[in-house]
Amino acid sequence: MKTKVLLFTSIVALMLSGCGGPAEWKEFSSSAGGFAVSFPGQPQEETQSVPTAAGDIEMHLFTLDQGNQGYVVGYFDLPESLLGLTDAATLLQGAMEGAFGNVGGSIESQRDVTLNGFTGLEAGGSFSYEGENGTMKARAYLVNERVFQVYAAGRTDTSGSADIDRFLDSFKLTSD
């Protein structure tokens, strides 16, 4: 699915741009998205229309570049025509494989997770994108018809796992 490519490519491009710097962690919430998460700064918001076989899907992205690390929350609503075609585990596995695979990455660990009783998947691994190597940790959740994707990536030569975990662990639903 093209949404996987766009979301992950956005975070990698931001992280590799090398701009940004340390900032204070603050909770960011999206009432339209129905979530809150702590970012180490103010994220940029954008919406992209992604064509699919079932019609265009509107992808909402919230991204923050911190130089050697990047943070992204994205969500989109599955068209009703796609909801019954596969189960949540298959959908989330495909999202993770697509995200890592599209940037020459490999999943090195994964585990099932839940959020407020909703099915989720966490994956961690490495990637090589445009000559740069890095690591990424991601979580994806299926909440009714909405797919949430929460990604954090860093260059291999930085140790940001505490910040990455802090970001991923702060994600919460504000409505379901």
C-alpha positions in Angstrom: 0.0 0.0 0.0 1.4 3.4 -1.0 0.5 4.9 2.4 3.3 2.8 4.0 5.8 4.1 1.5 4.8 7.8 2.0 4.8 7.6 5.8 8.1 5.9 6.2 9.8 7.9 3.4 8.7 11.1 5.1 10.4 10.1 8.4 13.6 8.9 6.8 13.9 12.1 4.7 13.3 14.2 7.8 15.8 12.4 9.9 18.5 12.4 7.2 18.1 16.1 6.5 20.3 16.8 9.6 18.4 19.8 10.9 16.7 20.3 14.2 18.0 20.1 17.7 17.0 19.3 21.2 13.7 20.6 22.5 11.3 20.2 25.4 8.9 17.3 25.3 5.3 18.4 25.0 2.1 16.6 24.6 0.5 17.1 21.2 -3.1 16.2 20.5 -5.2 15.9 17.5 -8.9 16.1 18.2 -9.7 15.2 14.6 -7.3 12.2 14.8 -8.5 11.1 18.2 -5.0 10.8 19.7 -2.3 12.4 21.8 1.4 11.9 21.9 4.5 13.6 23.3 6.9 15.1 20.8 10.3 16.7 21.6 9.1 19.8 19.8 6.2 21.0 17.7 5.3 18.6 14.8 4.5 19.7 11.3 1.1 18.6 10.0 0.2 17.7 6.5 -2.4 15.7 4.6 -1.7 13.6 1.5 -4.2 12.0 -0.8 -3.0 8.5 -1.6 -4.5 6.7 -4.6 -5.5 3.0 -4.0 -7.5 0.4 -5.8 -10.4 1.2 -3.5 -10.2 4.9 -4.1 -8.1 7.7 -2.6 -7.2 7.5 1.0 -6.5 10.7 3.0 -3.3 10.2 5.1 -2.8 12.6 8.0 0.9 13.0 9.0 2.4 14.7 12.0 6.2 14.8 11.7 9.1 16.2 13.7 12.8 16.3 12.7 15.4 16.4 15.5 18.5 16.1 13.4 19.7 12.6 14.1 16.2 11.4 15.0 12.8 11.7 13.4 9.3 11.2 14.8 6.0 10.6 12.9 2.4 9.8 13.7 0.2 9.1 10.8 -3.4 7.9 10.5 -5.8 7.1 7.8 -9.3 5.5 7.6 -9.7 2.3 5.6 -12.5 2.4 3.1 -15.4 0.2 4.0 -14.7 -1.9 1.0 -11.4 -2.9 2.4 -12.4 -3.6 6.0 -13.6 -7.1 5.5 -10.9 -8.3 3.1 -8.3 -9.2 5.7 -7.8 -9.5 9.5 -6.0 -6.9 11.6 -2.9 -9.0 12.2 -2.4 -9.4 8.4 -3.0 -5.7 7.7 -0.5 -4.6 10.4 2.1 -7.1 9.4 1.9 -5.8 5.8 2.2 -2.2 7.0 5.4 -3.1 8.9 6.9 -5.2 6.1 6.2 -2.4 3.6 7.6 0.3 5.7 10.9 -1.5 6.3 11.1 -3.1 2.8 10.6 0.2 0.9 13.9 1.7 2.4 16.1 -1.4 2.2 15.3 -2.3 5.8 14.9 -5.4 7.7 12.7 -6.2 10.7 14.9 -7.6 13.4 12.2 -7.9 16.2 8.5 -7.7 16.5 5.8 -8.3 19.0 2.1 -8.0 19.3 0.9 -5.0 21.3 -2.5 -3.6 22.3 -3.8 -0.1 22.9 -7.1 0.2 24.8 -7.9 -3.3 23.7 -7.2 -2.7 20.0 -4.8 -4.9 18.0 -1.3 -3.5 17.4 2.1 -4.6 16.2 5.5 -3.3 17.1 8.6 -3.8 15.0 12.2 -2.7 15.3 15.0 -3.0 12.8 17.5 -1.3 10.6 17.4 0.4 7.2 19.7 1.9 4.6 18.2 4.8 2.7 20.1 6.9 0.1 23.5 5.8 1.5 22.6 6.4 5.2 22.1 3.7 7.7 19.7 3.9 10.6 17.4 2.1 13.0 13.7 2.4 13.4 11.1 1.3 15.9 7.4 1.5 14.9 4.0 0.6 16.2 0.8 0.3 14.2 -2.7 -0.1 15.5 -6.1 -0.8 13.9 -8.8 1.1 15.8 -12.1 0.3 14.3 -11.6 1.5 10.6 -8.7 3.8 11.5 -5.0 2.7 11.1 -2.5 4.6 13.3 1.2 4.4 12.5 3.7 5.7 15.1 7.4 5.7 13.9 10.7 6.9 15.3 14.0 6.5 13.5 17.6 7.5 14.2 20.9 7.3 12.6 22.8 4.2 13.6 25.6 6.2 15.2 23.2 7.8 17.7 21.8 6.3 20.8 18.2 7.5 20.9 16.4 4.5 22.1 15.2 6.1 25.3 13.7 9.0 23.4 12.2 6.6 20.8 10.6 4.5 23.5 9.4 7.6 25.3 7.7 8.8 22.1 6.1 5.4 21.3 5.0 4.8 24.9 3.3 8.3 25.0 0.9 7.6 22.2 -2.7 7.3 23.4 -6.2 7.4 22.1 -8.4 10.3 23.1 -11.5 8.9 21.6 -12.5 5.5 20.3 
